[in-house]
Amino acid sequence: MSSLWAELEQFLDEIEKPARYIGGEDGMVKPEHSPDKTSWLLIYPDTYEIGLPNQGLQILYEILNERDDSLAERSYAPWVDMSREMRNRGIPLFSLDTHHSAEAFDILAFNLSAELVYTNLLECLDLANVPFYSSDRNADDPLVIAGGHCTYNPEPFADFIDIAVLGDGEEVVGEISEIFTEWKRKNDPKKSRLQLLEEMAGLPGVYVPSLYEANFSSGRLLSISPKEESSAPNIVEKRTITDLSDWPYPKNQLVPLTEVVHDRLNVEIFRGCTRGCRFCQAGMITRPVRERPQEQVLTMVEEGLKRTGYDEVSLTSLSSADFSDIESVITEVMTQDACSPVSLSLPSLRVDAFTVNTAAQMQQARRTGLTFAPEAGTWRLRNVINKLISDDDLLAAVESAYSQGWRRVKLYFLVGLPTETDEDTLGIVSLAEKTLEIGRKYHKNPSVTVSVGGFVPKPDTPFQWFGQNTEEELLRKIYLLRDAAKKIKGLKLKWHDSRATVVEGILSRGDRRLAPVIEKVWKEGGVFQEWSEHFDISIWKNAMKSENLRIEDFAYRHREEDEFLPWDHLSAGLHKDFLWQDWRDALNNQGLEDCRWTPCYDCGACTGYGIEHVVASAVPPAGGSQGTGVTSEQKEIRVSIENKTSFKDLQSSGVKK
């Protein structure tokens, strides 16, 4: 145990939730530090209860600790009371596993999955006594690495990191360890930190921002390209593991000592999604679909439940009910001796893949609430966003749930989507009311909770060119829903702060000019910005103003087809012309079928990974709405439209400039 532990013991009982900082969980590793190994500190820049269940971090934690040339420990962002005490007492950021100082590690690796944690990245670096800017670090400082969905546009925080990893991390962390361990072994003063980064940049999926130059003119980004003296690639391609069965992790899921979110056994059943929802970055960047073998899923469930003692298991993916023969998997899970009694959950349930049979299988377990995500209130708008589920699909799924004993249903929607009208917005309440009516057929007091988020356009999606709704417009739509929902008994409405949506939008499609903005927000105390009690948009507005930057230019402005986007030098595996055509189809209210049931659309996702697109021989999952409303004529239009979108085109489709 590190000497830091003795200092922590002196005051841990005086702060909120001390269990966040003590470690000792079932499944934890206490690795032996050695000069012959590359030491990783895996940091989730949010609280322990948010970060511990993160599967990505746990997977890398196990993989690195299984290797002979590396070790890994974990850290999470200290809550404000803890960070205050740490600064007062001169205690640096530390690992939970052995309570080593962050400065003792070779690599600090951050999981960045949400834009509003960027200031927490700086908070952790400050507590670790590591310079914010990569240009200020020397050979004695740890390498700062970022992974997660936000690295598909790392430009707003590019100056703070040494490396960004795009895509799946299972393979690349080993390759990084090999290079770094060899660099340490040679201890060659002639091989500078810059040379180390140049070698790292040669790894597929590794982006080294300091080797690239961003060029601006008249307040617009013109290009991002390798510096003249650098051998870094012009385009950095994401990493994709082709066979999920080769990586049956986590094998030893951490079991927390205190309450955390998603406190259950989590088993990833497949990665990727071909549904093609145009608003969904995760579905686009994680393509192609790779399923875990059914037998491996069942083994991971059985062994995981035995080891952890959990009585709840979640089969995770972007659309769990799309897993091949999901009903058979549910049956097997529910009938295993090791799994009884157990509560089974399928997050990210697709309305059109949820059947009476699925509900009947799941009803053997404890019935908690079910969440469905129609996303939009009308069929027209669901065609725009390519969420091809009809009202009948939703109501049939709801009836399946209520008829099998569920009493609570949660519906998730977005407001501020492209071409959205007030009729579309109010359609949310109309759908919720119909859901309640079905519930009353089976229960005296059913409940429906409608959760509403503000839409933020994301990189590598067809909507990356869309100028998002303003703070005021989003709030107006929320009030429209609130007033309508008040009249309906049993309906509860929740919504996301429209001000936070605006900041998320700034950071989502921002560029390197935002680094000083993020730093200024941090200096003004702007940490834990994803927590409503700490979020303050005035700090962000003041920081933007001080850098002579306008929110309108980053969040509200429509992009043109030929405009260079801050992530154009990074590849998620998708052809840009495919995304542009999909954007055009959206404006024409045209849906696009799931490519698992159609010939290939040549989006680019399967190219170069040894993965061949194969049209599924089975029928689409039950629900029957795959491609509803998409005619052969519309598919022909998809191929033939080549004209550019102008602001006039957007306005004629109902999009405000």
Beta strands, then each sheet from edge to edge (+ up, - down):
strand 1: 38-44
strand 2: 70-76
strand 3: 107-111
strand 4: 143-147
strand 5: 163-165
strand 6: 206-207
strand 7: 212-217
strand 8: 220-226
strand 9: 236-237
strand 10: 265-268
strand 11: 270-271
strand 12: 290-291
strand 13: 312-316
strand 14: 343-345
strand 15: 370-375
strand 16: 408-415
strand 17: 447-454
strand 18: 491-495
strand 19: 570-571
sheet 1: 2+ 1+ 3+ 4+ 5+ 6-
sheet 2: 7+ 8-
sheet 3: 9+ 19+
sheet 4: 10+ 13+ 14+
sheet 5: 11+ 12-
sheet 6: 15+ 16+ 17+ 18+
end
